[in-house]
Amino acid sequence: MQFEPGRTVLRRFFQRGASPNVVKSVRVVGDDERGLLLWVADGSPLAWLTLADGRSMHGMSLPEWLAAPKRLDRRAWQGGGILVLVPPEAAHSVWWFWRDGGAFSGWYVNLEAPAVRWDDGEVAGVDSVDHDLDIVVRPDRSWQWKDEDELVERSAYPEHYWVDDPEAVRAEGERVTKLIDTGGFPFDGRWCDFRPDPCWTVPEGFPAGWQRPRAYA
């Protein structure tokens, strides 16, 4: 399954169950052997699972999160546009960030389950599971782990946690850090000057079918 450049698709994340906890509307930049390259425009539709009072799950224990009532909060992506590479069959994605003036500000490695594509005709996308542990990479390729504490704390509840193998998550991150240290693709400077097609508009909302059940490989 291959997506045409310019097409708007959905990038969705799940915890346990068939309903997504994160949904983003993204634009396909390219799709080839290197992976699926996506653009998240500033102001793009976003759905984010929060507590009923609007708080996110960051900073709370997994039992507290599971016990509290929740809602899927609809909002717009803020913070500038980002470029996202979803490598084929890899358990991570790589994000490019820019400052307001357009200067490249660094990469972000999101450790996640290998993406599963789906295409219902009018709506299509890629589904994954966020593995919580991340890597922040500066323009000089110095890096640091992010959210290690969340992975450790939640791993104490394997019957409820959506990450099945925390050790594999760490191993995937260590594999990526070797690419970072050596300047290997995609940390070799490409796309750091990327600019989106000026003809691309920002979607006003999600298409019908955006809450379809999770796709599995």
C-alpha positions as CSV (number, residue, x, y, z in Angstrom):
1,M,0.0,0.0,0.0
2,Q,1.5,3.3,-1.1
3,F,0.1,6.8,-0.5
4,E,0.3,9.5,-3.2
5,P,2.2,12.7,-2.4
6,G,-0.2,15.5,-1.5
7,R,-2.8,13.2,0.0
8,T,-4.2,14.0,3.4
9,V,-4.1,10.9,5.7
10,L,-4.5,10.3,9.5
11,R,-1.8,9.4,11.9
12,R,-3.3,7.6,14.8
13,F,-2.0,6.2,18.1
14,F,-3.7,3.7,20.4
15,Q,-3.2,2.4,24.0
16,R,-5.4,-0.7,24.6
17,G,-8.6,-1.1,22.8
18,A,-10.0,-0.2,19.4
19,S,-10.4,3.6,20.0
20,P,-7.5,6.0,19.3
21,N,-5.9,8.1,21.9
22,V,-4.2,10.5,19.5
23,V,-5.3,11.4,15.9
24,K,-3.5,13.9,13.6
25,S,-4.4,15.0,10.1
26,V,-1.2,15.0,8.0
27,R,-0.1,15.6,4.5
28,V,1.9,13.0,2.5
29,V,5.2,14.5,1.3
30,G,6.6,11.3,-0.2
31,D,6.4,7.5,0.1
32,D,9.3,5.3,-1.0
33,E,11.8,2.8,0.3
34,R,13.0,5.2,2.9
35,G,9.6,5.4,4.5
36,L,6.5,7.5,4.6
37,L,7.3,11.2,4.9
38,L,4.5,13.4,6.4
39,W,3.9,17.1,7.0
40,V,2.0,18.2,10.1
41,A,0.9,21.8,9.4
42,D,0.4,24.4,12.1
43,G,-3.3,24.5,12.9
44,S,-4.0,20.9,11.6
45,P,-6.9,19.0,13.3
46,L,-5.8,17.0,16.4
47,A,-7.6,14.8,18.8
48,W,-6.0,14.0,22.1
49,L,-7.2,11.7,24.9
50,T,-7.2,13.6,28.2
51,L,-8.8,13.4,31.6
52,A,-12.3,14.8,31.8
53,D,-10.9,18.0,33.4
54,G,-8.5,18.4,30.5
55,R,-5.3,17.2,32.1
56,S,-3.0,14.9,30.0
57,M,-1.5,11.7,31.4
58,H,2.0,13.2,31.8
59,G,2.9,13.5,35.4
60,M,0.5,10.9,36.8
61,S,0.8,7.2,37.6
62,L,-0.7,4.6,35.3
63,P,-3.3,3.5,37.8
64,E,-4.4,7.1,38.3
65,W,-4.8,7.5,34.5
66,L,-6.7,4.3,34.1
67,A,-9.2,5.0,36.9
68,A,-10.1,8.5,35.9
69,P,-12.9,9.5,33.4
70,K,-11.6,10.7,30.1
71,R,-12.6,12.5,26.9
72,L,-11.1,12.8,23.4
73,D,-10.3,16.5,23.2
74,R,-10.5,18.1,19.8
75,R,-8.1,20.9,19.1
76,A,-5.6,22.2,16.5
77,W,-1.9,21.4,16.3
78,Q,0.1,24.3,17.6
79,G,3.8,25.0,17.7
80,G,4.7,25.2,14.0
81,G,4.8,22.6,11.3
82,I,6.8,19.4,11.7
83,L,8.1,16.9,9.2
84,V,7.7,13.2,10.2
85,L,9.5,10.2,8.7
86,V,7.9,6.8,9.4
87,P,10.5,4.2,8.3
88,P,9.2,0.9,6.9
89,E,8.7,-1.7,9.6
90,A,10.7,0.3,12.1
91,A,9.6,0.8,15.7
92,H,10.2,4.5,15.7
93,S,9.5,7.7,13.7
94,V,11.7,10.7,13.3
95,W,10.5,14.3,13.5
96,W,12.1,17.5,12.2
97,F,11.4,20.8,14.1
98,W,12.0,24.5,13.1
99,R,12.0,27.7,15.0
100,D,9.6,30.5,14.1
101,G,12.1,32.1,11.9
102,G,12.6,29.0,9.9
103,A,15.9,27.8,11.3
104,F,16.1,24.0,12.0
105,S,16.0,23.3,15.7
106,G,16.5,19.6,15.9
107,W,15.1,16.1,15.6
108,Y,12.8,14.1,17.8
109,V,12.7,10.3,17.8
110,N,9.4,8.9,18.8
111,L,9.7,5.2,19.8
112,E,6.5,3.4,18.7
113,A,5.1,0.2,17.3
114,P,5.8,-0.4,13.6
115,A,3.1,1.5,11.6
116,V,0.2,-0.3,10.0
117,R,-1.4,1.3,7.0
118,W,-5.0,1.3,6.0
119,D,-7.0,2.8,3.2
120,D,-10.8,3.0,3.1
121,G,-10.9,5.1,-0.1
122,E,-12.2,8.5,1.2
123,V,-10.0,8.2,4.4
124,A,-6.7,6.5,5.0
125,G,-3.9,6.5,7.5
126,V,-1.3,4.8,9.6
127,D,-1.9,3.3,13.1
128,S,0.7,2.7,15.8
129,V,1.2,2.6,19.6
130,D,3.3,5.2,21.3
131,H,6.1,3.5,23.4
132,D,6.5,6.5,25.6
133,L,10.4,6.6,25.6
134,D,11.7,9.2,23.2
135,I,15.0,10.8,22.2
136,V,15.6,14.6,21.8
137,V,18.3,15.4,19.2
138,R,19.9,18.8,18.8
139,P,21.1,20.2,15.5
140,D,24.7,19.2,16.4
141,R,23.4,15.6,17.0
142,S,24.0,15.7,20.7
143,W,21.0,13.8,22.3
144,Q,19.3,12.8,25.4
145,W,16.5,10.3,26.5
146,K,13.1,11.7,27.3
147,D,10.3,10.2,29.5
148,E,12.4,7.3,30.8
149,D,10.6,7.6,34.1
150,E,7.2,7.0,32.3
151,L,8.4,3.8,30.7
152,V,9.8,2.4,34.0
153,E,6.7,3.4,36.1
154,R,4.2,2.0,33.6
155,S,6.1,-1.2,33.0
156,A,5.2,-2.2,36.6
157,Y,1.7,-2.8,35.4
158,P,2.1,-5.2,32.5
159,E,-1.5,-6.3,32.5
160,H,-2.6,-2.8,31.7
161,Y,0.3,-1.2,29.9
162,W,0.2,-1.0,26.1
163,V,4.0,-1.5,25.8
164,D,4.5,-5.3,25.7
165,D,8.3,-5.4,25.7
166,P,10.0,-2.4,27.4
167,E,13.5,-3.9,26.8
168,A,12.8,-4.0,23.1
169,V,11.8,-0.4,23.2
170,R,15.1,0.6,24.8
171,A,17.0,-1.6,22.3
172,E,15.3,0.2,19.4
173,G,16.3,3.5,20.9
174,E,19.9,2.4,21.3
175,R,20.0,1.3,17.7
176,V,18.8,4.8,16.6
177,T,21.3,6.5,18.8
178,K,24.1,4.8,16.8
179,L,22.7,6.4,13.6
180,I,22.6,9.8,15.4
181,D,26.2,9.5,16.6
182,T,27.5,8.6,13.2
183,G,25.3,11.0,11.2
184,G,23.6,8.2,9.4
185,F,20.3,8.6,7.6
186,P,18.1,10.3,8.5
187,F,20.4,12.4,10.7
188,D,22.6,13.3,7.8
189,G,21.2,16.8,7.2
190,R,18.7,16.0,4.6
191,W,15.3,17.8,4.8
192,C,16.6,20.2,7.4
193,D,15.7,23.0,4.9
194,F,12.3,21.5,4.0
195,R,9.5,23.8,3.2
196,P,5.9,22.5,2.5
197,D,4.2,23.1,-0.8
198,P,2.6,26.6,-0.6
199,C,-0.5,25.2,-2.3
200,W,-1.3,22.8,0.6
201,T,-4.2,24.0,2.7
202,V,-4.8,23.1,6.3
203,P,-7.7,20.6,6.7
204,E,-10.7,22.0,8.6
205,G,-11.5,18.8,10.4
206,F,-11.3,15.0,10.2
207,P,-13.1,13.1,7.4
208,A,-15.9,10.6,8.1
209,G,-14.5,7.3,9.3
210,W,-11.6,8.8,11.3
211,Q,-12.6,6.8,14.4
212,R,-12.6,3.4,12.5
213,P,-11.2,0.5,14.6
214,R,-7.4,0.1,14.8
215,A,-5.7,-1.6,11.9
216,Y,-3.5,-4.6,12.6
217,A,-0.7,-6.1,10.5
